[in-house]
């Protein structure tokens, strides 16, 4: 038996894992208000949670493209389960890999890879969304330790997280801390959400939570300029593939339904209006995949424009996911509005991707700046 | 191209000001002048590490080290000297 782990074998393993352990239970996860901890543990056992970390830290050393393709396989089956990769592995794990001290990397990354500890990224607050530097959660310095007080909101995995990367401010400084849950940390699950209903989204309160100075991530004062921006870059890359996953899944549901559903005495794929929806979806999915692969390739090469190409990919795939999921609901008619059919969930989940990890409106500003620079041609030159 | 030239070229590729005749000296603070966007500090750190094959330690991520061409050149030169010691 060949047990050699290759990128292709991991992606196939993720597909089979999703088929067996995720896809049949997606609706139940939503009804139960959360994916089970046991599922996250299984993902750790298969190596998915540390797939992108170096083997030194318990990872598989996947390159960005293979990690994206693995994310797509999980994301096609369940967005909430995919959010574990986005948050726990990318936002938290990859940021610790990038800016953590050797002690922090050696301690946390194997725990993240195995799923023994679940991490969440505690940035957003009731009044702090896109304007990340305006966090009200504050910290003060007590000799060789810090104390954090404040309330975070919209924190994916927040209710089950064992530790957090917390973004807090002190006067003009914004700093990131690695904070383990203790009795001063309380979480309240958020109900009534449009989507990510199984993602353990919570409000988190830190009440004079004491942490040693050694738990600063990076350096005091670089929370906004480096930690948040880097974490969001990792997160956006994950969300780019998450958007592709929804778009691909919605397309497959449309193609399948169109060949099975009969109206007016014929299969509905024979109607030109249906063919138009499917053809647009095919073109947009293919384009979205190209953008994800391009961003992944540039990330592999450490290309200076990888950050903006990742933004372009995320912007496009989230828009594409929303469009194709909307068409999938339309094509399914009443069944598209019913949670026994996949498009109902994809439609809700797609909207989230246009908001998180940089809203489309914020990203438009960055893409516009890039275009004004890159595609400027002085007349007569 | 020398160190300062490479740094200057990277900054120019990432300027977010649109006048054709924009210019800055080696000692101008590009952040204070508003010449770059919020992502640039992160991009600049990645660029310096990859382009010059050096590792900037967390305690060296001071804005002052990255605020001008001259300051970055000084940091890169000191890191390269350390690497060869």
Interface residues (C-beta under 8 A of the other chain):
Chain A: X99 X101 X218 X219 X222 X224 X225 X226 X229 X230 X233 X302 X304 X307 X308 X366 X369 X372 X373 X376 X378
Chain B: X10 X13 X14 X15 X16 X18 X20 X37 X38 X39 X41 X42 X43 X45 X46 X47 X50 X58 X59 X61 X63
